[in-house]
């Protein structure tokens, strides 16, 4: 029996491996929201971007105006200019995202505009990507990979929205914000929203929720491992809802607890360059995880790579998604074909 879920469903999949290990033989947890860190990061993102959003005549700030599509595309272009070639091929996909470092000060001009960012916008987006900290500078959650998927509609939908009048429609405010006070805080506090979140005081109010819903701490997976369970983690590198670095961190801690070889026998992670939350973005975001997990469970064939195909934004190309820490490197031949790449 198998379970596949993404986002909250990915968190459910992680819970099954840890708390109900006899229910499923194979689990695919995609973009698993492992705890309250994603909520804290969402509050941080919204507050940083709201501070640079334009205000109307009544002083009401419209989150969607914090960064234009053209400005986000300029950031994406900078990511490509700086990091695309690191995986051996300039193809619009940044496979080696972990090594990508961006200094947005290179993109600033005094007034901002379509071709550049204002200094305030550059600072705000840099703070977003670095992740939330409290007043003392202590890190509260993971930062975010620099990926050209930052210019895709899925990134805007979560972090900025499109509403330039009335209430903001960014998903962090229409979905995550209400949950902060009614679901995550103990006791529930209807006045707590992402915009009012205090990064010194309020993370402590989420501790009970973290103990209830958090799945990041259990790296032993004892019951699941002992009965032969198999877990695949899949995460888009341009996911704006939960950071792919969280999945990388979890896999690294599993490896440290068991050793790389032993860990790879029951947990493997696959990162998807360019992909937003669960799908979308300039990515090869169509792949058959089910066949891979079935082969692993029923035939003992562990997946070293998943062949993925581009959909709306990257049609006509295929790439292997490699088991972490390997990435797809071009070894010759037609770069539109997955067999032109090796996982190294």
Buried (B, 14 or more C-beta within 10 A) or exposed (E): EBBBBBBBBBBBBBBBBBEEBEEBBBBBBBBBBBBBBBBBBBBBBBBBBBBBBEEEEEEEBBBBBBBBEEBBBBBBBBBBEBBBEBBBBEBBBBBBBBEBEBEBEEBBEEEBEEEBBBBEBBBBBBBBBBBBBBEEEEEBBBBBBBBBBBBBBBBBBBBBBBBBEEEBBBBBBBEBBBBBBEBBBBEEBEEBBBBBBEBEEBBEBBEBBBEEBBBBEBBEBEBBBEEEBBBBBBBBBBBBBBBBBBBBBBBBBBBEEBEEEEBBBBBBBBBBBBBBBBBBBBBBBBBEBEEBBBBBBEEEEBBBBBBBBBBBBBEEBBBBBBBBBBBBBBEEEEBEEBEBBBBE
